[in-house]
Amino acid sequence: MPPPRMNMRMIKDIIRLKYHDNLAHERIAAALSISKGVVAKYLALAGAAGLRTWADAADLDEVALEHRLLGREGSQRIVAPDFAAVHLELRRKGVTLTLLWQEYRAAHAGCRTWGYTQFCEHYKRFAKSLKRSMRQQHRAGEKMFADFAGPTLALADGSRAQVFVAALGASSYTFACASADQSMRSWLGAMGRALGFFAGVPELIVPDNPRALVAQACRYEPRVNDTVLDFCRHYDCSMLPARPYTPQDKAKVEVAVQVTERWIMARLRHVRLRDLAHADAAIAQLLPMLNDRPMQRLGVSRAELFAQLDAPALRPLPRSAWQWATFKTVRVHIDYHVEIEAHRYSVPHALVGMELDARITDAVVELLQRGRRVACHARSRRRGGFTTLDEHMPAAHRAHRQWTPERLVHWGGEVGPRTGEFVAAVLERFKHPEHGYRSCLGLLGLAKRHGNQRLEAACALALSLGAVQYRHVRDILASGRDRAAPPAQTDWVSPAHANVRGPGYYH
């Protein structure tokens, strides 16, 4: 299977892990499932673009970062050498950096290249990143190891509770909790709880190599899921799964699991645990005893070592806890909506036809274009429904949406009471009021052409005749009948007639 396609988000992760977390090229490559050569390439481009610290790149969005690193002006961009090939060529007898620099300049004649001093500085930086040293002790605040215990806890309803265990490298300070299963949601939820328990974030999280976290298993370059990468970005750390069938990669947590089984799970073997919450509470009650117990070889407890070593070195927790999020690539349809779980969410109409990244949490749907949020909606479970924001609509669509029966009647009332009565009569003729919108908008055009006074008179005449259609008012205005004086109102008097008896007949 080909390696994952590089994007600006991954390139920004490379810069963050290198200059903010001070990780070696090999660890960056393993964390992002790419090769060391790719890491070196983009770090060289970042250096050429003047991005030599994390502060230089932290506030750049993906478009600005691409412009800095891969500007369209090909002739103006410095062509970086392949330092991996340079490093191999230097092993040959008689080959010097001066010779390789001259060959590099000749191979890219006509393009912008580095001078000899810059060439040597960048190569020395690359060569320094290749050096490795064997560490017998874990650095404070560097790693948190995580795994699930093999044994499980029996619950009263017949199910089993999984036990998650995490331990810090320098102090072996241990966290444990109960989990319903070993799904990705359970893994990341338990890791988030562990970071809250430690009240800080290490540089690396080293889990097992489970399918729930690893999208593409590989002994040397495993690729983790996008949701896992989102978790790492939120906590500003990196995930480095252990090699499969290599327990020595996470020996700390292997020991922590063994201690948890002996000091916590064994004590709960005769306790009737009603449900998962009670199992989790029982583990939390026994956990301080495990961490406060002095270790035999060191003579100090895990809690004391944690306070001395790991606690001062951990990074601060983010202000808010991470929310479960899944990612999906969606395309904007012609109606400027994207479909997620049979519900449609609007985006700015200028993005029609483009592909966006959807970040879906339990409460919110975020739509991202190359790392920039272009829309955010409350998540809806209504299948077949629409969630539309007015600012996402074209001006014509927005104007049409603003017309409602109440607004049309109100507009008619502003012209005159008889006009408002006529508009209401037009809308009542239809089963669906929307079918009368065009007739009412036609009246608006007549008001602009003939004036409000004539329209009011024409509507009054049409109502007296029982004619409540747009064409009737239009014809009255065209013929000028609205200007004719109404007939004079006189009292009717019966004429004299031989058959009329008169009032005297009744006396």
Secondary structure, 3 states (H helix, E strand, C coil): CCCCCCCHHHHHHHHHHHHHCCCCHHHHHHHHCCCHHHHHHHHHHHHHCCCCCHHHHHCCCHHHHHHHHCCCCHHHCECCCCHHHHHHHCCCCCCCHHHHHHHHHHHCCCCECCCHHHHHHHHHHHHHHCCCCCCCCCCCCCEEEEEECCCCEEECCCCEEEEEEEEECCCCCEEEEEECCCCHHHHHHHHHHHHHHHCCECCEEECCCCCCCEEECCCCCCEECHHHHHHHHHHCCEECCCCCCCHHHHHHHHHHHHHHHHHHHHHHCCCCECCHHHHHHHHHHHHHHHHHCECCCCCCEHHHHHHHHHHHHCECCCCCCCCCEEEEEEECCCCCEEEECCEEEECCHHHCCCEEEEEEECCEEEEEECCEEEEEEECCCCCCCEECCHHHCCHHHHHHHCCCHHHHHHHHHHHCHHHHHHHHHHHHCCCCHHHHHHHHHHHHHHHHHHCHHHHHHHHHHHHHHCCCCHHHHHHHHHHCHHHCCCCCCCCCCCCCCCCCCCHHHHC
